[in-house]
Amino acid sequence: MSHQTYIKRTTAPDIAGRKGGEPIVVLTSYHAQTAALVDPHVDVLMVGDSLGMVLHGLESTVPVPLDLMIAHAKAVVRGSERALVVVDMPFGSYEESPAVAFRSAARIMKETGCGAVKLEGGVPMAETIAYLTARGIPVMGHIGMTPQAVNQLGGFAARGRRRAEWARFEDDARAVAEAGAFSMVIEAVAEALAARITREVPIPTIGIGASAQCDGQVLVLEDMLGLAPRVPKFVKEYAELRSAVEGAVKAYAQDVRSRAFPAAEHTYSTLDEVPAAPKKVKISV
């Protein structure tokens, strides 16, 4: 009799309990194959709306629809078994009102089986975060450089690089924590500011272009694998797969054009082929 090993999936409360402890490892994932590869090594799989830019060629995350996020999140949940899966709420799915946000978040969680959602914004979104958490939706916050506000901000530039600006980001962080978020992403802010916020708030901070003092770190998987043609300053490339992929595709194209592929070992013989009759040998006496 075989016994299947039970693997407990990480939960939002598990991550919340990691404040000040071992750093939390987070990477993005957009489909089942990468989820299966990444899952054993991370604490959180982030289905980021960055998939609009990384996979679908969009110039920003703003056009990404809710249905697209749900489709990719379903695949990530199917491909993983231990990491907490957090799904970004895309632009337009939560800003209108807490009630609208709840309908969107509830749909994400019911249809995908994920463990939490993430939304951008500080003080203006505190009421919405509180509304969701009071109704059973674990929320990860996101402050600093908020990509969904790129049109308002005028670009993807780092934030809080002047100390005179720090108060508003600290207010955002406190508001997100007090509203009940279990953790928050701090993106592209001055290192000293990210470290200060991490010390001030009682929930884990996940840095991206922030500080090593944050309680965890997140990167876009394709960026850190060297698949993206251009990456932000804060990305460390742990591999150079872009050139490897291009080399493999070039070799394949050459083999096809020269008819070197497929070779005999890559094809199938006919099963009902009649074997050739043995030749008769004339024996002389």
C-alpha positions in Angstrom: 0.0 0.0 0.0 1.5 3.4 -1.1 1.4 6.3 1.3 1.3 9.8 -0.3 3.4 12.4 1.5 1.4 15.3 2.6 3.0 18.7 2.1 1.5 21.6 4.0 1.3 24.8 1.9 2.6 28.0 3.4 -0.1 30.4 4.6 -0.3 34.1 5.0 -0.1 33.7 8.9 3.0 31.7 8.4 4.6 34.6 6.5 3.3 37.2 9.0 5.1 35.2 11.7 8.4 35.6 9.9 8.9 39.2 10.9 12.5 39.7 11.9 13.4 36.1 11.3 14.9 34.2 8.4 14.5 36.3 5.3 11.5 35.4 3.2 12.2 34.3 -0.4 9.8 35.4 -3.1 9.8 35.0 -6.9 7.3 35.6 -9.6 5.7 32.8 -11.5 3.2 33.0 -14.3 2.6 29.3 -15.4 2.7 25.8 -14.1 6.1 24.8 -15.4 8.1 27.6 -13.7 6.0 27.2 -10.6 7.0 23.6 -10.3 10.7 24.5 -10.7 10.6 27.4 -8.2 8.3 26.0 -5.6 10.8 23.9 -3.6 13.1 26.8 -3.1 10.8 29.8 -2.2 8.3 30.8 0.5 6.0 32.8 -1.8 5.2 32.5 -5.5 4.0 35.9 -6.7 1.6 35.9 -9.7 2.4 39.5 -10.5 0.6 41.7 -13.0 4.1 42.2 -14.4 3.1 39.2 -16.5 1.5 41.7 -18.8 4.9 43.2 -19.7 7.0 40.0 -19.4 4.7 37.6 -21.2 2.3 39.7 -23.2 4.5 42.5 -24.5 2.6 45.4 -22.8 4.3 48.6 -22.0 3.0 48.7 -18.4 0.8 46.7 -16.1 -2.2 49.0 -16.4 -4.0 47.1 -19.3 -3.9 43.7 -17.6 -7.4 42.4 -17.0 -8.7 40.4 -14.1 -9.5 37.3 -16.2 -5.9 37.1 -17.4 -4.6 37.2 -13.8 -7.0 34.4 -12.8 -5.9 32.2 -15.8 -2.2 32.5 -14.9 -2.8 32.1 -11.2 -4.7 28.8 -11.8 -1.7 27.4 -13.6 0.7 28.5 -10.8 -1.4 26.9 -8.1 -1.6 23.7 -10.1 2.1 23.7 -10.7 3.1 24.3 -7.0 2.4 22.5 -3.7 4.2 24.2 -0.8 4.7 28.0 -1.4 2.1 30.6 -0.6 0.6 31.8 -3.9 -0.1 35.5 -3.9 -2.0 37.0 -6.8 -1.9 40.7 -7.9 -5.2 42.5 -8.1 -4.9 44.3 -11.5 -5.6 48.0 -12.1 -9.3 48.8 -12.0 -10.3 45.7 -10.0 -10.2 47.3 -6.5 -9.8 51.1 -6.5 -13.5 52.0 -7.0 -14.7 50.9 -3.5 -14.0 48.3 -0.8 -17.1 46.3 -2.0 -15.8 46.2 -5.6 -12.4 45.1 -4.3 -14.0 42.3 -2.3 -15.9 41.0 -5.3 -12.7 40.9 -7.3 -10.6 39.4 -4.5 -13.2 36.8 -3.7 -13.4 35.7 -7.3 -9.6 35.4 -7.5 -9.4 33.2 -4.4 -12.4 31.1 -5.3 -11.4 30.4 -8.9 -7.6 30.0 -8.4 -7.2 28.5 -5.0 -4.5 31.0 -4.1 -3.7 31.9 -0.5 -3.7 35.8 -0.7 -4.0 38.8 -2.9 -1.8 41.9 -3.3 -2.9 45.4 -4.0 -1.0 48.7 -4.5 -1.3 51.8 -2.4 -0.9 53.1 1.1 -3.1 55.5 3.0 -5.8 55.7 0.2 -6.1 51.9 0.2 -6.2 51.3 4.0 -10.0 51.2 4.2 -10.1 48.7 1.4 -7.4 46.5 3.0 -9.3 46.6 6.3 -12.6 45.7 4.5 -11.0 42.7 2.8 -9.1 41.3 5.8 -12.3 41.6 7.9 -14.0 39.4 5.4 -11.4 36.6 5.2 -9.1 37.8 2.4 -5.4 37.9 3.3 -3.9 41.0 1.8 -0.3 41.8 0.9 0.3 45.5 0.6 2.5 47.3 -1.9 4.1 50.8 -1.3 6.9 52.9 -2.7 7.0 52.8 -6.5 3.6 51.5 -7.5 3.7 50.3 -11.2 -0.1 50.6 -11.7 0.3 54.4 -11.0 3.0 54.8 -13.7 0.8 57.3 -15.7 0.3 59.5 -12.7 4.0 59.2 -11.5 5.4 59.8 -15.0 7.5 56.7 -15.1 9.2 53.9 -13.1 11.7 56.1 -11.3 12.7 55.2 -7.7 10.9 57.0 -4.9 11.8 58.6 -1.6 15.3 59.6 -2.5 15.0 62.9 -0.6 14.5 62.7 3.1 11.8 65.4 2.9 9.6 62.8 1.1 10.0 60.1 3.7 7.0 60.9 5.9 4.4 60.1 3.2 5.9 56.6 2.6 6.2 56.0 6.3 2.5 57.0 6.6 1.6 54.6 3.8 3.5 51.7 5.5 1.8 52.3 8.9 -1.6 52.6 7.3 -1.2 49.3 5.4 0.0 47.5 8.6 -2.7 48.9 10.8 -5.4 48.0 8.2 -4.5 44.3 8.7 -2.2 43.4 5.8 0.0 40.4 6.6 3.0 41.8 4.8 4.0 44.5 2.3 6.2 44.9 -0.8 8.4 48.0 -0.7 9.5 48.7 -4.3 12.2 51.0 -5.6 12.7 53.3 -2.7 15.9 54.7 -1.1 17.7 52.0 0.9 17.8 53.9 4.1 14.0 54.6 3.9 13.2 50.9 3.3 15.4 49.9 6.2 13.7 52.4 8.4 10.2 51.3 7.4 11.1 47.7 8.1 12.2 48.6 11.6 9.0 50.7 12.2 6.2 48.3 11.0 5.2 45.1 12.8 4.6 43.1 9.6 7.2 41.6 7.2 8.5 43.8 4.4 9.4 42.3 1.0 12.0 44.4 -0.8 12.5 44.9 -4.5 15.0 47.6 -5.2 14.8 48.5 -1.5 17.1 47.2 1.2 18.8 44.0 2.4 17.4 44.9 5.8 13.9 44.1 4.5 12.3 40.9 5.9 12.4 39.3 2.5 13.1 39.9 -1.2 11.3 39.5 -4.5 12.4 39.6 -8.1 10.8 38.8 -11.4 11.9 35.3 -12.4 12.6 36.2 -16.0 14.8 39.1 -14.9 17.0 37.2 -12.5 17.4 34.4 -15.1 18.7 36.8 -17.7 15.8 36.3 -20.1 14.8 39.9 -20.3 16.5 42.2 -22.8 16.7 45.1 -20.2 16.4 44.9 -16.4 16.2 47.6 -13.7 19.3 48.5 -11.6 18.0 46.5 -8.6 18.0 43.2 -10.5 20.9 40.7 -10.0 21.1 38.2 -12.9 21.8 34.8 -11.6 21.9 33.2 -15.1 22.2 34.2 -18.7 19.5 32.2 -20.3 18.7 34.6 -23.0 21.9 33.8 -24.9 21.4 30.1 -24.2 17.9 30.1 -25.6 19.0 32.0 -28.7 21.9 29.6 -29.3 19.6 26.6 -29.0 17.0 28.0 -31.4 19.8 28.9 -33.9 21.1 25.3 -33.7 17.6 23.9 -34.2 17.0 26.1 -37.2 20.2 25.0 -38.8 19.4 21.3 -38.2 15.9 21.7 -39.8 17.2 23.5 -42.8 20.0 21.0 -43.4 17.5 18.0 -42.7 19.8 16.8 -39.9 16.7 16.9 -37.7 14.7 14.8 -37.2 17.2 11.9 -37.4 16.2 8.2 -37.2 16.2 8.2 -33.4 13.5 10.9 -33.4 11.1 9.1 -35.8 8.7 6.1 -35.6 8.9 3.0 -37.8 5.8 1.4 -39.2 4.5 -1.5 -37.0 2.7 -3.4 -39.7 5.6 -3.5 -42.1 6.0 -7.0 -43.7 9.5 -8.3 -43.0 11.4 -9.3 -46.1 11.3 -13.1 -47.0 14.6 -14.9 -46.4 16.6 -15.6 -49.6 16.6 -19.2 -50.7 20.0 -20.8 -50.8 20.7 -23.3 -53.5 22.7 -26.3 -52.2 24.6 -28.2 -54.7 25.4 -31.9 -54.1 
